Amino acid sequence: MTDFQHDTQALALDAADPLRHLRDEFLIPQHHDVEMAYFVGNSLGLQPRGARGCIEEVLGKWATQAVEGHFTAPAQWMTYHELVREPLARLVGAAPSEVVAMNTLTVNLHLMMVSFYRPTAERPAILIEAGAFPSDRHAVESQIRFHGFDPAHDLIEVEPDEPGGTISMEAIQRAIETHGSRLALVLWPGVQYRTGQAFDLGEVARLARAQGANCGFDLAHAAGNIDLALHDSGADFAVWCHYKYLNSGPGAVAGCFVHERHADTDRPRFAGWWGHEARSRFAMGPQFVPTPGAEGWQLSNPPVLALAPLRASLDLFDRAGMPALREKSRSLTGYLESLIRDSLGDVLQVLTPAEPARRGCQLSLRVAGGRDAGRALFDYLASRGVLGDWREPDVIRISPAPLYNTHADVLRFARTVAEWRDVR
Ligand SMILES: *Cc1c(COP(=O)(O)O)cnc(C)c1O
């Protein structure tokens, strides 16, 4: 294809995109007065234009009403966390009582392990993927030690068995079945952060539970990226953050799912007053009575300023709907993959699985020629306003986000890589 034909194709794909107007709902950062091609929604999603209004509403109420703001509609602070409950449930395929926005991801992971990692001498082990995100590994390892067990025996890591560093379902099944009787918990990612591989979560949960183990998911790279059906998956819990694909700002309040079957448990937990049943919370009694469902794991009163941008973001997900977003995402990422295959195979190797069901929007790209070449390409892209992110030693991650990226952005990436190759 000529340059002109490529342009025509990208523009036609964008013109036919039913979600194209959603890009206008975001602030797109500029590079020398030109909009960036921003592919780092897997790290920090862009700011929805509506976020500022949601924050200013809280600031305004604080300025004019102070403590009364807890009680005055709309969006009274007392029940502010409830405002995101239903859209969040839709996003992850759960019942509203199964989700809550609270804390941050790693904190929620610990709180969930307090309740769902209950090791015994016979069943002390946690199974995770090798190469898990460091925070998850630190959390899991410290929990194992906290209970007096030894990570050297009781932290089981499933090694990648596929060429790009991805993991087959057979390898997961083999590991779960081999260690089954010793497993207290299987903790699995929805989308692996380094390779971009997406997993069949229902199958992972089924395998774990068949062995009598609990099952939890880390959905940091999955929430807002792939279709999720958490309730139907049967998992015990899930945690995720809201600053990546959920576009709610740096350090945003995180999400947490607890399956309905645990709604009324007297399962051990670390408790705080906001997990106490709402009805009698302000009786200020000494006895903890958990509120049913995921909200029963809350500790503190909701961080209202930090929750505000999440409202603006979830509003956009509701407007788009996950099925339409996924369809656009498949188109964007498929287009990226086809441009690489057709003309950049000598520079970039795609590590992410080729099957759309086994990936989200991210492609992890190994740069030929090792670390120095990789860094040089990465820096060249950044100097041209094309932003991906870098993973040592030689991988660039590119994540076209269907809420705000375009096929023209993707073409610009491919063209800039070709330019770098040709001038080098
Ligand atoms: C982004 C990410 C984190 C970050 O944890 P925070 O507690 O939000 O800082 C943890 N785990 C995974 C898998 C991630 O992708």
The ligand as an SDF file (V2000), in Angstrom:
LIG
                    3D

 15 15  0  0  0  0  0  0  0  0999 V2000
   -0.6690   -1.4080   38.3190 C   0  0  0  0  0  0  0  0  0  0  0  0
   -0.5990   -2.6500   39.1130 C   0  0  0  0  0  0  0  0  0  0  0  0
   -0.4450   -2.6220   40.5000 C   0  0  0  0  0  0  0  0  0  0  0  0
   -0.2570   -1.3200   41.2400 C   0  0  0  0  0  0  0  0  0  0  0  0
   -0.6510   -1.4300   42.5750 O   0  0  0  0  0  0  0  0  0  0  0  0
   -1.0960   -0.1420   43.4090 P   0  0  0  0  0  0  0  0  0  0  0  0
   -1.4320   -0.6960   44.7200 O   0  0  0  0  0  0  0  0  0  0  0  0
   -2.2400    0.4850   42.6710 O   0  0  0  0  0  0  0  0  0  0  0  0
    0.0770    0.8060   43.4290 O   0  0  0  0  0  0  0  0  0  0  0  0
   -0.4450   -3.8280   41.1840 C   0  0  0  0  0  0  0  0  0  0  0  0
   -0.5960   -5.0100   40.5230 N   0  0  0  0  0  0  0  0  0  0  0  0
   -0.7310   -5.0610   39.1900 C   0  0  0  0  0  0  0  0  0  0  0  0
   -0.8870   -6.3730   38.5020 C   0  0  0  0  0  0  0  0  0  0  0  0
   -0.7150   -3.8900   38.4410 C   0  0  0  0  0  0  0  0  0  0  0  0
   -0.8240   -3.9530   37.1140 O   0  0  0  0  0  0  0  0  0  0  0  0
  1  2  1  0
  2  3  1  0
  2 14  2  0
  3  4  1  0
  3 10  2  0
  4  5  1  0
  5  6  1  0
  6  7  2  0
  6  8  1  0
  6  9  1  0
 10 11  1  0
 11 12  2  0
 12 13  1  0
 12 14  1  0
 14 15  1  0
M  END
$$$$
